[in-house]
Amino acid sequence: MKKLQLAAIAAAVTLAAGCTNMNPAQQGTVTGAGLGALGGAGIAAIAGGDAWTGAAIGAVAGGIAGNIHGNNQMQAGW
């Protein structure tokens, strides 16, 4: 169990470090996709559907929404 936790922490640190050179649109896309996948899987599981399908649909929808938000931030000069 400790090896799994250590691997998860190492993966999270690696992914977080990889996001430092992204522009706001790219960061929004990645963040939106991740949150969308979690939300979609959760909603599908609660509703009695397939969590993988919910995660896939949520990731696509979240990625699109995050990209739009990131592009708006870039145009506003944030």
mmCIF file of the N, C-alpha and C atoms, coordinates in Angstrom:
data_MODEL
# 
_entry.id   MODEL 
# 
loop_
_atom_site.group_PDB 
_atom_site.id 
_atom_site.type_symbol 
_atom_site.label_atom_id 
_atom_site.label_alt_id 
_atom_site.label_comp_id 
_atom_site.label_asym_id 
_atom_site.label_entity_id 
_atom_site.label_seq_id 
_atom_site.pdbx_PDB_ins_code 
_atom_site.Cartn_x 
_atom_site.Cartn_y 
_atom_site.Cartn_z 
_atom_site.occupancy 
_atom_site.B_iso_or_equiv 
_atom_site.pdbx_formal_charge 
_atom_site.auth_seq_id 
_atom_site.auth_comp_id 
_atom_site.auth_asym_id 
_atom_site.auth_atom_id 
_atom_site.pdbx_PDB_model_num 
ATOM 1   N N  . MET A 1 1  ? 0.819   -1.185 0.000   1.00 0.00 ? 1  MET A N  1 
ATOM 2   C CA . MET A 1 1  ? 0.000   0.000  0.000   1.00 0.00 ? 1  MET A CA 1 
ATOM 3   C C  . MET A 1 1  ? 0.867   1.254  0.000   1.00 0.00 ? 1  MET A C  1 
ATOM 4   N N  . LYS A 1 2  ? 1.967   1.254  0.736   1.00 0.00 ? 2  LYS A N  1 
ATOM 5   C CA . LYS A 1 2  ? 2.834   2.424  0.779   1.00 0.00 ? 2  LYS A CA 1 
ATOM 6   C C  . LYS A 1 2  ? 3.491   2.675  -0.576  1.00 0.00 ? 2  LYS A C  1 
ATOM 7   N N  . LYS A 1 3  ? 3.787   1.611  -1.307  1.00 0.00 ? 3  LYS A N  1 
ATOM 8   C CA . LYS A 1 3  ? 4.377   1.787  -2.637  1.00 0.00 ? 3  LYS A CA 1 
ATOM 9   C C  . LYS A 1 3  ? 3.389   2.457  -3.577  1.00 0.00 ? 3  LYS A C  1 
ATOM 10  N N  . LEU A 1 4  ? 2.113   2.098  -3.458  1.00 0.00 ? 4  LEU A N  1 
ATOM 11  C CA . LEU A 1 4  ? 1.080   2.703  -4.288  1.00 0.00 ? 4  LEU A CA 1 
ATOM 12  C C  . LEU A 1 4  ? 0.927   4.187  -3.955  1.00 0.00 ? 4  LEU A C  1 
ATOM 13  N N  . GLN A 1 5  ? 0.950   4.519  -2.673  1.00 0.00 ? 5  GLN A N  1 
ATOM 14  C CA . GLN A 1 5  ? 0.841   5.916  -2.262  1.00 0.00 ? 5  GLN A CA 1 
ATOM 15  C C  . GLN A 1 5  ? 2.044   6.715  -2.744  1.00 0.00 ? 5  GLN A C  1 
ATOM 16  N N  . LEU A 1 6  ? 3.226   6.149  -2.630  1.00 0.00 ? 6  LEU A N  1 
ATOM 17  C CA . LEU A 1 6  ? 4.438   6.828  -3.088  1.00 0.00 ? 6  LEU A CA 1 
ATOM 18  C C  . LEU A 1 6  ? 4.400   7.048  -4.598  1.00 0.00 ? 6  LEU A C  1 
ATOM 19  N N  . ALA A 1 7  ? 3.935   6.063  -5.332  1.00 0.00 ? 7  ALA A N  1 
ATOM 20  C CA . ALA A 1 7  ? 3.821   6.203  -6.782  1.00 0.00 ? 7  ALA A CA 1 
ATOM 21  C C  . ALA A 1 7  ? 2.797   7.271  -7.157  1.00 0.00 ? 7  ALA A C  1 
ATOM 22  N N  . ALA A 1 8  ? 1.691   7.329  -6.434  1.00 0.00 ? 8  ALA A N  1 
ATOM 23  C CA . ALA A 1 8  ? 0.668   8.345  -6.699  1.00 0.00 ? 8  ALA A CA 1 
ATOM 24  C C  . ALA A 1 8  ? 1.193   9.743  -6.411  1.00 0.00 ? 8  ALA A C  1 
ATOM 25  N N  . ILE A 1 9  ? 1.931   9.897  -5.334  1.00 0.00 ? 9  ILE A N  1 
ATOM 26  C CA . ILE A 1 9  ? 2.508   11.205 -4.996  1.00 0.00 ? 9  ILE A CA 1 
ATOM 27  C C  . ILE A 1 9  ? 3.545   11.605 -6.039  1.00 0.00 ? 9  ILE A C  1 
ATOM 28  N N  . ALA A 1 10 ? 4.383   10.677 -6.447  1.00 0.00 ? 10 ALA A N  1 
ATOM 29  C CA . ALA A 1 10 ? 5.388   10.981 -7.476  1.00 0.00 ? 10 ALA A CA 1 
ATOM 30  C C  . ALA A 1 10 ? 4.730   11.366 -8.792  1.00 0.00 ? 10 ALA A C  1 
ATOM 31  N N  . ALA A 1 11 ? 3.662   10.685 -9.160  1.00 0.00 ? 11 ALA A N  1 
ATOM 32  C CA . ALA A 1 11 ? 2.950   11.021 -10.395 1.00 0.00 ? 11 ALA A CA 1 
ATOM 33  C C  . ALA A 1 11 ? 2.310   12.397 -10.306 1.00 0.00 ? 11 ALA A C  1 
ATOM 34  N N  . ALA A 1 12 ? 1.731   12.730 -9.153  1.00 0.00 ? 12 ALA A N  1 
ATOM 35  C CA . ALA A 1 12 ? 1.104   14.042 -8.981  1.00 0.00 ? 12 ALA A CA 1 
ATOM 36  C C  . ALA A 1 12 ? 2.133   15.164 -9.061  1.00 0.00 ? 12 ALA A C  1 
ATOM 37  N N  . VAL A 1 13 ? 3.284   14.977 -8.444  1.00 0.00 ? 13 VAL A N  1 
ATOM 38  C CA . VAL A 1 13 ? 4.344   15.999 -8.490  1.00 0.00 ? 13 VAL A CA 1 
ATOM 39  C C  . VAL A 1 13 ? 4.862   16.160 -9.910  1.00 0.00 ? 13 VAL A C  1 
ATOM 40  N N  . THR A 1 14 ? 5.032   15.066 -10.610 1.00 0.00 ? 14 THR A N  1 
ATOM 41  C CA . THR A 1 14 ? 5.513   15.127 -11.992 1.00 0.00 ? 14 THR A CA 1 
ATOM 42  C C  . THR A 1 14 ? 4.510   15.848 -12.882 1.00 0.00 ? 14 THR A C  1 
ATOM 43  N N  . LEU A 1 15 ? 3.239   15.540 -12.734 1.00 0.00 ? 15 LEU A N  1 
ATOM 44  C CA . LEU A 1 15 ? 2.219   16.206 -13.535 1.00 0.00 ? 15 LEU A CA 1 
ATOM 45  C C  . LEU A 1 15 ? 2.120   17.688 -13.203 1.00 0.00 ? 15 LEU A C  1 
ATOM 46  N N  . ALA A 1 16 ? 2.215   18.025 -11.939 1.00 0.00 ? 16 ALA A N  1 
ATOM 47  C CA . ALA A 1 16 ? 2.144   19.434 -11.542 1.00 0.00 ? 16 ALA A CA 1 
ATOM 48  C C  . ALA A 1 16 ? 3.335   20.206 -12.076 1.00 0.00 ? 16 ALA A C  1 
ATOM 49  N N  . ALA A 1 17 ? 4.503   19.615 -12.065 1.00 0.00 ? 17 ALA A N  1 
ATOM 50  C CA . ALA A 1 17 ? 5.693   20.289 -12.581 1.00 0.00 ? 17 ALA A CA 1 
ATOM 51  C C  . ALA A 1 17 ? 5.611   20.462 -14.092 1.00 0.00 ? 17 ALA A C  1 
ATOM 52  N N  . GLY A 1 18 ? 4.942   19.551 -14.757 1.00 0.00 ? 18 GLY A N  1 
ATOM 53  C CA . GLY A 1 18 ? 4.804   19.648 -16.210 1.00 0.00 ? 18 GLY A CA 1 
ATOM 54  C C  . GLY A 1 18 ? 3.866   20.752 -16.646 1.00 0.00 ? 18 GLY A C  1 
ATOM 55  N N  . CYS A 1 19 ? 3.063   21.283 -15.749 1.00 0.00 ? 19 CYS A N  1 
ATOM 56  C CA . CYS A 1 19 ? 2.104   22.331 -16.088 1.00 0.00 ? 19 CYS A CA 1 
ATOM 57  C C  . CYS A 1 19 ? 2.667   23.736 -15.930 1.00 0.00 ? 19 CYS A C  1 
ATOM 58  N N  . THR A 1 20 ? 3.903   23.874 -15.487 1.00 0.00 ? 20 THR A N  1 
ATOM 59  C CA . THR A 1 20 ? 4.429   25.204 -15.202 1.00 0.00 ? 20 THR A CA 1 
ATOM 60  C C  . THR A 1 20 ? 4.707   26.022 -16.461 1.00 0.00 ? 20 THR A C  1 
ATOM 61  N N  . ASN A 1 21 ? 4.976   25.392 -17.575 1.00 0.00 ? 21 ASN A N  1 
ATOM 62  C CA . ASN A 1 21 ? 5.296   26.119 -18.804 1.00 0.00 ? 21 ASN A CA 1 
ATOM 63  C C  . ASN A 1 21 ? 4.107   26.226 -19.749 1.00 0.00 ? 21 ASN A C  1 
ATOM 64  N N  . MET A 1 22 ? 2.918   26.004 -19.262 1.00 0.00 ? 22 MET A N  1 
ATOM 65  C CA . MET A 1 22 ? 1.728   26.061 -20.114 1.00 0.00 ? 22 MET A CA 1 
ATOM 66  C C  . MET A 1 22 ? 1.130   27.464 -20.086 1.00 0.00 ? 22 MET A C  1 
ATOM 67  N N  . ASN A 1 23 ? 0.491   27.830 -21.192 1.00 0.00 ? 23 ASN A N  1 
ATOM 68  C CA . ASN A 1 23 ? -0.245  29.093 -21.199 1.00 0.00 ? 23 ASN A CA 1 
ATOM 69  C C  . ASN A 1 23 ? -1.612  28.858 -20.541 1.00 0.00 ? 23 ASN A C  1 
ATOM 70  N N  . PRO A 1 24 ? -2.359  29.929 -20.258 1.00 0.00 ? 24 PRO A N  1 
ATOM 71  C CA . PRO A 1 24 ? -3.643  29.753 -19.554 1.00 0.00 ? 24 PRO A CA 1 
ATOM 72  C C  . PRO A 1 24 ? -4.638  28.853 -20.281 1.00 0.00 ? 24 PRO A C  1 
ATOM 73  N N  . ALA A 1 25 ? -4.642  28.877 -21.615 1.00 0.00 ? 25 ALA A N  1 
ATOM 74  C CA . ALA A 1 25 ? -5.572  28.017 -22.349 1.00 0.00 ? 25 ALA A CA 1 
ATOM 75  C C  . ALA A 1 25 ? -5.229  26.544 -22.149 1.00 0.00 ? 25 ALA A C  1 
ATOM 76  N N  . GLN A 1 26 ? -3.948  26.231 -22.172 1.00 0.00 ? 26 GLN A N  1 
ATOM 77  C CA . GLN A 1 26 ? -3.533  24.847 -21.973 1.00 0.00 ? 26 GLN A CA 1 
ATOM 78  C C  . GLN A 1 26 ? -3.803  24.391 -20.545 1.00 0.00 ? 26 GLN A C  1 
ATOM 79  N N  . GLN A 1 27 ? -3.516  25.260 -19.579 1.00 0.00 ? 27 GLN A N  1 
ATOM 80  C CA . GLN A 1 27 ? -3.789  24.913 -18.186 1.00 0.00 ? 27 GLN A CA 1 
ATOM 81  C C  . GLN A 1 27 ? -5.285  24.716 -17.956 1.00 0.00 ? 27 GLN A C  1 
ATOM 82  N N  . GLY A 1 28 ? -6.097  25.571 -18.559 1.00 0.00 ? 28 GLY A N  1 
ATOM 83  C CA . GLY A 1 28 ? -7.540  25.432 -18.424 1.00 0.00 ? 28 GLY A CA 1 
ATOM 84  C C  . GLY A 1 28 ? -8.054  24.141 -19.022 1.00 0.00 ? 28 GLY A C  1 
ATOM 85  N N  . THR A 1 29 ? -7.474  23.753 -20.163 1.00 0.00 ? 29 THR A N  1 
ATOM 86  C CA . THR A 1 29 ? -7.894  22.515 -20.814 1.00 0.00 ? 29 THR A CA 1 
ATOM 87  C C  . THR A 1 29 ? -7.583  21.304 -19.939 1.00 0.00 ? 29 THR A C  1 
ATOM 88  N N  . VAL A 1 30 ? -6.363  21.254 -19.411 1.00 0.00 ? 30 VAL A N  1 
ATOM 89  C CA . VAL A 1 30 ? -5.962  20.110 -18.581 1.00 0.00 ? 30 VAL A CA 1 
ATOM 90  C C  . VAL A 1 30 ? -6.775  20.064 -17.287 1.00 0.00 ? 30 VAL A C  1 
ATOM 91  N N  . THR A 1 31 ? -6.915  21.208 -16.639 1.00 0.00 ? 31 THR A N  1 
ATOM 92  C CA . THR A 1 31 ? -7.668  21.254 -15.393 1.00 0.00 ? 31 THR A CA 1 
ATOM 93  C C  . THR A 1 31 ? -9.138  20.915 -15.625 1.00 0.00 ? 31 THR A C  1 
ATOM 94  N N  . GLY A 1 32 ? -9.723  21.499 -16.671 1.00 0.00 ? 32 GLY A N  1 
ATOM 95  C CA . GLY A 1 32 ? -11.117 21.218 -16.979 1.00 0.00 ? 32 GLY A CA 1 
ATOM 96  C C  . GLY A 1 32 ? -11.361 19.760 -17.302 1.00 0.00 ? 32 GLY A C  1 
ATOM 97  N N  . ALA A 1 33 ? -10.443 19.164 -18.056 1.00 0.00 ? 33 ALA A N  1 
ATOM 98  C CA . ALA A 1 33 ? -10.596 17.749 -18.405 1.00 0.00 ? 33 ALA A CA 1 
ATOM 99  C C  . ALA A 1 33 ? -10.518 16.865 -17.162 1.00 0.00 ? 33 ALA A C  1 
ATOM 100 N N  . GLY A 1 34 ? -9.586  17.178 -16.275 1.00 0.00 ? 34 GLY A N  1 
ATOM 101 C CA . GLY A 1 34 ? -9.448  16.387 -15.054 1.00 0.00 ? 34 GLY A CA 1 
ATOM 102 C C  . GLY A 1 34 ? -10.666 16.493 -14.154 1.00 0.00 ? 34 GLY A C  1 
ATOM 103 N N  . LEU A 1 35 ? -11.116 17.719 -13.940 1.00 0.00 ? 35 LEU A N  1 
ATOM 104 C CA . LEU A 1 35 ? -12.294 17.913 -13.091 1.00 0.00 ? 35 LEU A CA 1 
ATOM 105 C C  . LEU A 1 35 ? -13.550 17.355 -13.744 1.00 0.00 ? 35 LEU A C  1 
ATOM 106 N N  . GLY A 1 36 ? -13.649 17.500 -15.059 1.00 0.00 ? 36 GLY A N  1 
ATOM 107 C CA . GLY A 1 36 ? -14.798 16.954 -15.770 1.00 0.00 ? 36 GLY A CA 1 
ATOM 108 C C  . GLY A 1 36 ? -14.854 15.435 -15.690 1.00 0.00 ? 36 GLY A C  1 
ATOM 109 N N  . ALA A 1 37 ? -13.682 14.807 -15.788 1.00 0.00 ? 37 ALA A N  1 
ATOM 110 C CA . ALA A 1 37 ? -13.640 13.349 -15.691 1.00 0.00 ? 37 ALA A CA 1 
ATOM 111 C C  . ALA A 1 37 ? -14.081 12.884 -14.308 1.00 0.00 ? 37 ALA A C  1 
ATOM 112 N N  . LEU A 1 38 ? -13.597 13.571 -13.278 1.00 0.00 ? 38 LEU A N  1 
ATOM 113 C CA . LEU A 1 38 ? -14.009 13.196 -11.919 1.00 0.00 ? 38 LEU A CA 1 
ATOM 114 C C  . LEU A 1 38 ? -15.508 13.407 -11.719 1.00 0.00 ? 38 LEU A C  1 
ATOM 115 N N  . GLY A 1 39 ? -15.987 14.551 -12.158 1.00 0.00 ? 39 GLY A N  1 
ATOM 116 C CA . GLY A 1 39 ? -17.422 14.838 -12.006 1.00 0.00 ? 39 GLY A CA 1 
ATOM 117 C C  . GLY A 1 39 ? -18.286 13.893 -12.810 1.00 0.00 ? 39 GLY A C  1 
ATOM 118 N N  . GLY A 1 40 ? -17.879 13.637 -14.054 1.00 0.00 ? 40 GLY A N  1 
ATOM 119 C CA . GLY A 1 40 ? -18.653 12.734 -14.900 1.00 0.00 ? 40 GLY A CA 1 
ATOM 120 C C  . GLY A 1 40 ? -18.702 11.318 -14.356 1.00 0.00 ? 40 GLY A C  1 
ATOM 121 N N  . ALA A 1 41 ? -17.572 10.838 -13.847 1.00 0.00 ? 41 ALA A N  1 
ATOM 122 C CA . ALA A 1 41 ? -17.547 9.491  -13.270 1.00 0.00 ? 41 ALA A CA 1 
ATOM 123 C C  . ALA A 1 41 ? -18.418 9.417  -12.029 1.00 0.00 ? 41 ALA A C  1 
ATOM 124 N N  . GLY A 1 42 ? -18.356 10.464 -11.210 1.00 0.00 ? 42 GLY A N  1 
ATOM 125 C CA . GLY A 1 42 ? -19.172 10.483 -9.992  1.00 0.00 ? 42 GLY A CA 1 
ATOM 126 C C  . GLY A 1 42 ? -20.654 10.521 -10.285 1.00 0.00 ? 42 GLY A C  1 
ATOM 127 N N  . ILE A 1 43 ? -21.033 11.369 -11.215 1.00 0.00 ? 43 ILE A N  1 
ATOM 128 C CA . ILE A 1 43 ? -22.459 11.476 -11.557 1.00 0.00 ? 43 ILE A CA 1 
ATOM 129 C C  . ILE A 1 43 ? -22.961 10.175 -12.178 1.00 0.00 ? 43 ILE A C  1 
ATOM 130 N N  . ALA A 1 44 ? -22.154 9.594  -13.073 1.00 0.00 ? 44 ALA A N  1 
ATOM 131 C CA . ALA A 1 44 ? -22.570 8.338  -13.700 1.00 0.00 ? 44 ALA A CA 1 
ATOM 132 C C  . ALA A 1 44 ? -22.690 7.217  -12.669 1.00 0.00 ? 44 ALA A C  1 
ATOM 133 N N  . ALA A 1 45 ? -21.769 7.178  -11.720 1.00 0.00 ? 45 ALA A N  1 
ATOM 134 C CA . ALA A 1 45 ? -21.825 6.126  -10.701 1.00 0.00 ? 45 ALA A CA 1 
ATOM 135 C C  . ALA A 1 45 ? -23.057 6.293  -9.811  1.00 0.00 ? 45 ALA A C  1 
ATOM 136 N N  . ILE A 1 46 ? -23.368 7.532  -9.458  1.00 0.00 ? 46 ILE A N  1 
ATOM 137 C CA . ILE A 1 46 ? -24.548 7.777  -8.622  1.00 0.00 ? 46 ILE A CA 1 
ATOM 138 C C  . ILE A 1 46 ? -25.826 7.443  -9.378  1.00 0.00 ? 46 ILE A C  1 
ATOM 139 N N  . ALA A 1 47 ? -25.846 7.767  -10.680 1.00 0.00 ? 47 ALA A N  1 
ATOM 140 C CA . ALA A 1 47 ? -27.040 7.539  -11.490 1.00 0.00 ? 47 ALA A CA 1 
ATOM 141 C C  . ALA A 1 47 ? -27.194 6.077  -11.914 1.00 0.00 ? 47 ALA A C  1 
ATOM 142 N N  . GLY A 1 48 ? -26.192 5.258  -11.619 1.00 0.00 ? 48 GLY A N  1 
ATOM 143 C CA . GLY A 1 48 ? -26.278 3.846  -11.960 1.00 0.00 ? 48 GLY A CA 1 
ATOM 144 C C  . GLY A 1 48 ? -25.764 3.519  -13.346 1.00 0.00 ? 48 GLY A C  1 
ATOM 145 N N  . GLY A 1 49 ? -25.057 4.454  -13.976 1.00 0.00 ? 49 GLY A N  1 
ATOM 146 C CA . GLY A 1 49 ? -24.496 4.215  -15.311 1.00 0.00 ? 49 GLY A CA 1 
ATOM 147 C C  . GLY A 1 49 ? -23.062 3.740  -15.235 1.00 0.00 ? 49 GLY A C  1 
ATOM 148 N N  . ASP A 1 50 ? -22.423 3.714  -16.377 1.00 0.00 ? 50 ASP A N  1 
ATOM 149 C CA . ASP A 1 50 ? -21.030 3.287  -16.469 1.00 0.00 ? 50 ASP A CA 1 
ATOM 150 C C  . ASP A 1 50 ? -20.121 4.455  -16.121 1.00 0.00 ? 50 ASP A C  1 
ATOM 151 N N  . ALA A 1 51 ? -19.295 4.307  -15.097 1.00 0.00 ? 51 ALA A N  1 
ATOM 152 C CA . ALA A 1 51 ? -18.428 5.394  -14.633 1.00 0.00 ? 51 ALA A CA 1 
ATOM 153 C C  . ALA A 1 51 ? -17.395 5.770  -15.690 1.00 0.00 ? 51 ALA A C  1 
ATOM 154 N N  . TRP A 1 52 ? -16.903 4.796  -16.460 1.00 0.00 ? 52 TRP A N  1 
ATOM 155 C CA . TRP A 1 52 ? -15.903 5.094  -17.496 1.00 0.00 ? 52 TRP A CA 1 
ATOM 156 C C  . TRP A 1 52 ? -16.498 5.968  -18.601 1.00 0.00 ? 52 TRP A C  1 
ATOM 157 N N  . THR A 1 53 ? -17.707 5.684  -18.982 1.00 0.00 ? 53 THR A N  1 
ATOM 158 C CA . THR A 1 53 ? -18.365 6.501  -20.001 1.00 0.00 ? 53 THR A CA 1 
ATOM 159 C C  . THR A 1 53 ? -18.609 7.904  -19.465 1.00 0.00 ? 53 THR A C  1 
ATOM 160 N N  . GLY A 1 54 ? -19.059 8.005  -18.239 1.00 0.00 ? 54 GLY A N  1 
ATOM 161 C CA . GLY A 1 54 ? -19.262 9.307  -17.614 1.00 0.00 ? 54 GLY A CA 1 
ATOM 162 C C  . GLY A 1 54 ? -17.970 10.092 -17.523 1.00 0.00 ? 54 GLY A C  1 
ATOM 163 N N  . ALA A 1 55 ? -16.875 9.407  -17.197 1.00 0.00 ? 55 ALA A N  1 
ATOM 164 C CA . ALA A 1 55 ? -15.582 10.073 -17.108 1.00 0.00 ? 55 ALA A CA 1 
ATOM 165 C C  . ALA A 1 55 ? -15.133 10.584 -18.469 1.00 0.00 ? 55 ALA A C  1 
ATOM 166 N N  . ALA A 1 56 ? -15.346 9.781  -19.506 1.00 0.00 ? 56 ALA A N  1 
ATOM 167 C CA . ALA A 1 56 ? -14.941 10.197 -20.850 1.00 0.00 ? 56 ALA A CA 1 
ATOM 168 C C  . ALA A 1 56 ? -15.738 11.405 -21.322 1.00 0.00 ? 56 ALA A C  1 
ATOM 169 N N  . ILE A 1 57 ? -17.032 11.367 -21.124 1.00 0.00 ? 57 ILE A N  1 
ATOM 170 C CA . ILE A 1 57 ? -17.883 12.491 -21.536 1.00 0.00 ? 57 ILE A CA 1 
ATOM 171 C C  . ILE A 1 57 ? -17.549 13.734 -20.709 1.00 0.00 ? 57 ILE A C  1 
ATOM 172 N N  . GLY A 1 58 ? -17.356 13.554 -19.420 1.00 0.00 ? 58 GLY A N  1 
ATOM 173 C CA . GLY A 1 58 ? -17.003 14.675 -18.547 1.00 0.00 ? 58 GLY A CA 1 
ATOM 174 C C  . GLY A 1 58 ? -15.660 15.278 -18.898 1.00 0.00 ? 58 GLY A C  1 
ATOM 175 N N  . ALA A 1 59 ? -14.694 14.435 -19.261 1.00 0.00 ? 59 ALA A N  1 
ATOM 176 C CA . ALA A 1 59 ? -13.371 14.938 -19.635 1.00 0.00 ? 59 ALA A CA 1 
ATOM 177 C C  . ALA A 1 59 ? -13.434 15.784 -20.898 1.00 0.00 ? 59 ALA A C  1 
ATOM 178 N N  . VAL A 1 60 ? -14.193 15.344 -21.871 1.00 0.00 ? 60 VAL A N  1 
ATOM 179 C CA . VAL A 1 60 ? -14.326 16.118 -23.112 1.00 0.00 ? 60 VAL A CA 1 
ATOM 180 C C  . VAL A 1 60 ? -15.023 17.442 -22.835 1.00 0.00 ? 60 VAL A C  1 
ATOM 181 N N  . ALA A 1 61 ? -16.137 17.389 -22.126 1.00 0.00 ? 61 ALA A N  1 
ATOM 182 C CA . ALA A 1 61 ? -16.879 18.620 -21.825 1.00 0.00 ? 61 ALA A CA 1 
ATOM 183 C C  . ALA A 1 61 ? -16.047 19.569 -20.961 1.00 0.00 ? 61 ALA A C  1 
ATOM 184 N N  . GLY A 1 62 ? -15.380 19.042 -19.953 1.00 0.00 ? 62 GLY A N  1 
ATOM 185 C CA . GLY A 1 62 ? -14.547 19.874 -19.086 1.00 0.00 ? 62 GLY A CA 1 
ATOM 186 C C  . GLY A 1 62 ? -13.353 20.456 -19.811 1.00 0.00 ? 62 GLY A C  1 
ATOM 187 N N  . GLY A 1 63 ? -12.747 19.674 -20.705 1.00 0.00 ? 63 GLY A N  1 
ATOM 188 C CA . GLY A 1 63 ? -11.618 20.180 -21.485 1.00 0.00 ? 63 GLY A CA 1 
ATOM 189 C C  . GLY A 1 63 ? -12.021 21.334 -22.385 1.00 0.00 ? 63 GLY A C  1 
ATOM 190 N N  . ILE A 1 64 ? -13.165 21.210 -23.011 1.00 0.00 ? 64 ILE A N  1 
ATOM 191 C CA . ILE A 1 64 ? -13.659 22.290 -23.880 1.00 0.00 ? 64 ILE A CA 1 
ATOM 192 C C  . ILE A 1 64 ? -13.960 23.534 -23.055 1.00 0.00 ? 64 ILE A C  1 
ATOM 193 N N  . ALA A 1 65 ? -14.658 23.361 -21.945 1.00 0.00 ? 65 ALA A N  1 
ATOM 194 C CA . ALA A 1 65 ? -14.991 24.508 -21.093 1.00 0.00 ? 65 ALA A CA 1 
ATOM 195 C C  . ALA A 1 65 ? -13.731 25.155 -20.521 1.00 0.00 ? 65 ALA A C  1 
ATOM 196 N N  . GLY A 1 66 ? -12.771 24.345 -20.100 1.00 0.00 ? 66 GLY A N  1 
ATOM 197 C CA . GLY A 1 66 ? -11.516 24.884 -19.571 1.00 0.00 ? 66 GLY A CA 1 
ATOM 198 C C  . GLY A 1 66 ? -10.718 25.628 -20.610 1.00 0.00 ? 66 GLY A C  1 
ATOM 199 N N  . ASN A 1 67 ? -10.723 25.133 -21.838 1.00 0.00 ? 67 ASN A N  1 
ATOM 200 C CA . ASN A 1 67 ? -10.018 25.820 -22.923 1.00 0.00 ? 67 ASN A CA 1 
ATOM 201 C C  . ASN A 1 67 ? -10.652 27.169 -23.211 1.00 0.00 ? 67 ASN A C  1 
ATOM 202 N N  . ILE A 1 68 ? -11.956 27.212 -23.233 1.00 0.00 ? 68 ILE A N  1 
ATOM 203 C CA . ILE A 1 68 ? -12.657 28.485 -23.465 1.00 0.00 ? 68 ILE A CA 1 
ATOM 204 C C  . ILE A 1 68 ? -12.328 29.474 -22.354 1.00 0.00 ? 68 ILE A C  1 
ATOM 205 N N  . HIS A 1 69 ? -12.355 29.012 -21.131 1.00 0.00 ? 69 HIS A N  1 
ATOM 206 C CA . HIS A 1 69 ? -12.045 29.887 -19.993 1.00 0.00 ? 69 HIS A CA 1 
ATOM 207 C C  . HIS A 1 69 ? -10.590 30.381 -20.069 1.00 0.00 ? 69 HIS A C  1 
ATOM 208 N N  . GLY A 1 70 ? -9.665  29.493 -20.394 1.00 0.00 ? 70 GLY A N  1 
ATOM 209 C CA . GLY A 1 70 ? -8.260  29.878 -20.510 1.00 0.00 ? 70 GLY A CA 1 
ATOM 210 C C  . GLY A 1 70 ? -8.030  30.883 -21.627 1.00 0.00 ? 70 GLY A C  1 
ATOM 211 N N  . ASN A 1 71 ? -8.712  30.690 -22.752 1.00 0.00 ? 71 ASN A N  1 
ATOM 212 C CA . ASN A 1 71 ? -8.583  31.654 -23.849 1.00 0.00 ? 71 ASN A CA 1 
ATOM 213 C C  . ASN A 1 71 ? -9.130  33.016 -23.441 1.00 0.00 ? 71 ASN A C  1 
ATOM 214 N N  . ASN A 1 72 ? -10.228 33.042 -22.687 1.00 0.00 ? 72 ASN A N  1 
ATOM 215 C CA . ASN A 1 72 ? -10.776 34.304 -22.204 1.00 0.00 ? 72 ASN A CA 1 
ATOM 216 C C  . ASN A 1 72 ? -9.796  35.000 -21.252 1.00 0.00 ? 72 ASN A C  1 
ATOM 217 N N  . GLN A 1 73 ? -9.098  34.228 -20.437 1.00 0.00 ? 73 GLN A N  1 
ATOM 218 C CA . GLN A 1 73 ? -8.104  34.807 -19.539 1.00 0.00 ? 73 GLN A CA 1 
ATOM 219 C C  . GLN A 1 73 ? -6.952  35.422 -20.338 1.00 0.00 ? 73 GLN A C  1 
ATOM 220 N N  . MET A 1 74 ? -6.530  34.719 -21.385 1.00 0.00 ? 74 MET A N  1 
ATOM 221 C CA . MET A 1 74 ? -5.427  35.244 -22.200 1.00 0.00 ? 74 MET A CA 1 
ATOM 222 C C  . MET A 1 74 ? -5.825  36.544 -22.892 1.00 0.00 ? 74 MET A C  1 
ATOM 223 N N  . GLN A 1 75 ? -7.040  36.615 -23.388 1.00 0.00 ? 75 GLN A N  1 
ATOM 224 C CA . GLN A 1 75 ? -7.492  37.829 -24.073 1.00 0.00 ? 75 GLN A CA 1 
ATOM 225 C C  . GLN A 1 75 ? -7.694  38.975 -23.100 1.00 0.00 ? 75 GLN A C  1 
ATOM 226 N N  . ALA A 1 76 ? -8.027  38.672 -21.857 1.00 0.00 ? 76 ALA A N  1 
ATOM 227 C CA . ALA A 1 76 ? -8.230  39.717 -20.854 1.00 0.00 ? 76 ALA A CA 1 
ATOM 228 C C  . ALA A 1 76 ? -6.891  40.187 -20.276 1.00 0.00 ? 76 ALA A C  1 
ATOM 229 N N  . GLY A 1 77 ? -5.817  39.456 -20.563 1.00 0.00 ? 77 GLY A N  1 
ATOM 230 C CA . GLY A 1 77 ? -4.505  39.845 -20.077 1.00 0.00 ? 77 GLY A CA 1 
ATOM 231 C C  . GLY A 1 77 ? -4.202  39.418 -18.661 1.00 0.00 ? 77 GLY A C  1 
ATOM 232 N N  . TRP A 1 78 ? -4.811  38.342 -18.162 1.00 0.00 ? 78 TRP A N  1 
ATOM 233 C CA . TRP A 1 78 ? -4.548  37.869 -16.801 1.00 0.00 ? 78 TRP A CA 1 
ATOM 234 C C  . TRP A 1 78 ? -3.245  37.222 -16.735 1.00 0.00 ? 78 TRP A C  1 
# 
